Amino acid sequence: MRNLTLTACEAEVMSVVWSQSPVTVQDVVDAIPRQLAYTTVMTTMKILEDKGFIARGRKRGRAYTYNALVSCESASSTTANEMANRFFDGSVKSLVLSLIKTRQITQQDLAELRDAIVSLEQVK
């Protein structure tokens, strides 16, 4: 299985690809809130293509379009597992507890987490 981890810049680009696919390099440049050079985005998209995250598609005018090959869910799941392994000795529980402790969490968020836990317990 290929490595589905993303750098911060790659994740930023993929966020645009996932939400607007198909996209051109210019579409991504325009959608990212911070200012990035066209060539930086183009290079990042080439890396993402080489990693198997995106594929070049048809031409739109003079530019190629790109589509996602990997879902956001798949990439985020891999990243979460990697974080658990890297920082919490593989413990998903410790990762989740750390996120809860270090982030503002609403009562609604807690209710959704409880519901998800109950659903998982019912499956087992």
MIRO-208363 format. One line per 10 residues: number of its first residue (from 1); their letters; for each residue x, y negated, z negated of C-alpha. Coordinates in steps of 0.05 Angstrom, whole numbers. Example, Ala and Ser with C-alpha at 12.3 -4.5 7.8 and 13.67 -1.06 7.14 Angstrom:
BEGIN
1> as> 246,90,-156  273,21,-143
END
This chain:
BEGIN
1> mrnltltace> 0,0,0  26,-69,17  42,-121,-35  -17,-168,-43  17,-220,-86  17,-293,-64  60,-352,-80  24,-415,-103  29,-447,-34  6,-382,0
11> aevmsvvwsq> -54,-378,-47  -71,-450,-30  -71,-434,44  -109,-369,34  -163,-406,-5  -177,-447,58  -174,-386,103  -223,-348,58  -272,-406,56  -268,-430,128
21> spvtvqdvvd> -245,-372,171  -228,-374,228  -180,-433,219  -124,-467,256  -61,-493,223  -90,-563,229  -154,-541,195  -113,-518,136  -71,-581,134  -135,-623,133
31> aiprqlaytt> -169,-580,79  -112,-578,28  -119,-637,-20  -45,-651,-28  -4,-675,31  34,-619,65  72,-624,130  42,-587,189  106,-547,197  103,-525,123
41> vmttmkiled> 32,-499,132  51,-466,198  111,-431,165  68,-409,106  15,-381,154  70,-343,192  93,-312,126  21,-294,109  15,-262,178  79,-223,167
51> kgfiargrkr> 54,-200,99  -11,-176,130  -57,-226,97  -80,-260,161  -83,-245,235  -76,-292,293  -139,-293,336  -163,-332,395  -140,-398,419  -181,-460,403
61> graytynalv> -155,-512,451  -80,-508,446  -80,-478,375  -90,-406,353  -142,-389,301  -128,-344,241  -173,-297,202  -164,-264,135  -146,-190,134  -146,-185,58
71> scesasstta> -205,-205,15  -199,-255,-41  -224,-201,-89  -169,-153,-69  -114,-205,-75  -139,-231,-142  -146,-161,-170  -74,-145,-151  -50,-210,-181  -87,-197,-246
81> nemanrffdg> -58,-128,-251  11,-155,-237  3,-208,-292  -20,-155,-341  41,-112,-324  91,-170,-324  69,-207,-386  26,-161,-428  59,-92,-421  3,-69,-376
91> svkslvlsli> -52,-88,-425  -112,-118,-390  -144,-131,-458  -85,-174,-478  -88,-212,-412  -163,-226,-421  -155,-247,-494  -98,-293,-474  -141,-326,-421  -199,-334,-469
101> ktrqitqqdl> -154,-365,-522  -117,-413,-477  -175,-438,-434  -239,-474,-449  -294,-423,-445  -368,-439,-448  -423,-400,-482  -449,-382,-413  -380,-354,-395  -379,-313,-458
111> aelrdaivsl> -449,-286,-444  -428,-265,-374  -367,-231,-402  -410,-193,-452  -457,-172,-396  -399,-147,-355  -372,-108,-414  -440,-76,-427  -445,-57,-353  -377,-25,-355
121> eqvk> -394,13,-419  -458,40,-387  -419,68,-327  -372,107,-372
END
